[in-house]
Amino acid sequence: MRNLRTALLLGVTASLTGLLAWRWASEQGLVTLNYSKAPLSTVIESIERQGRVEIGTNADLATPVTIRLNRAPLFEAIDTLAVRIDADARLAYIAAPNDKQIRDVLTAFSSDTNPGGWVVFSPAFGGRTLVGEVSPPDPRHIEWKVTEAGDRSLQAMLDQGAQKTGAVFAVPFDWNPVLGRLPSSGRVGKVTSDLLRNAKGNVKEIFLMTVRSPQVEEAPGRAEFGETRRETVFSARRDGRRGNLEWATERVQARIAILPKDDQAEARRRFDEMQAFWESIRGLPEQERHARLEEHMNSPEVQIRMEERAVTRDARRTPEQREQRFRNYIRRKEQAKGAPTRS
């Protein structure tokens, strides 16, 4: 009888242990926040602790933040916080021959100063994909399909990574070793780690929340990593490299692949339509191409999609932010009415 009780007790203990382990695993990557006018630094520390990530920002860490989320996916929490402080949230990989250089440049970024001497690679043709997701997927899950190219230098490969994945990469401008071999395709973080191991350097994965300058805010979609309220933190250069349309297509497809299954078919349909439209106007004379583009952008379906994205993002703003955005909109309309017309 004692052996039976012992066996039952061990069985119950094992079941409870398994349940707790399952709950622990299922909670990983989920973030709960409940703050009212808390310092930005406190909210960031909470997300970092719960998500086991590192977040950098050039915003004032004393900024009061009100935010309430219950078991939200990690990047949704990061993106929501970025919206609350009028910043852009981007996945970034900062690499250098040694850790001190990485620490120094991130300290400069956080203090909103320009250290100079760094080259930044970010996606051509815009950093966001217009696939209409409500909850932004974790960009760390995006796959980088490595392409063998004639230029095996580190910076050429990081430029490829930025265009294929949407992540941002930064390295010292004068550091560009030639790689003996290229890593296999895989998630962006794994490929980047392998690249830097081959280059005998170090890399830090970090989510950056960058407060944009007013000029950049007037032109959404143009913000680059390092754009601040005063100046560019890093001297972003591409050394004449041009955006690769094929890689940009891969980037969108990789982003669609990590959306929830129920959203993927609609996202692919929209992307296929977008591709077909651009292909249809590519060979047209410039004036006719601009006319077709304006007609397309003003079509009801495109306007509805744009409104859906605006509503989704505005839902993450505070009432005060929405009111201020409306005031800014009215101000810009009044300025546009008073501006001289172009001949």
Secondary structure by P-SEA (a helix, b strand, c coil): caaaaaaaaaaaaaaaaaaaaaaaaaaccbbbbbbccccaaaaaaaaaaaaccccccccccccbbbbbbccccaaaaaaaaaaaacbbbbbbbbbcccaaaaaaaaaaaaaccccccbbbbccccccccccccccccccccccccccccccccaaaaaaaaaaaccbbbbccccbbbbbccccccccaaaaaaaaaaaacbbbbbbbbbccccaaaaaccccccccccccccccccccccccccaaaaaaaaaaaaaaccccaaaaaaaaaaaaaaaaaaaccccaaaaaaaaaaaaacaaaaaaaaaaaaaaaaaccaaaaaaaaaaaaaaaaaaaaccccc
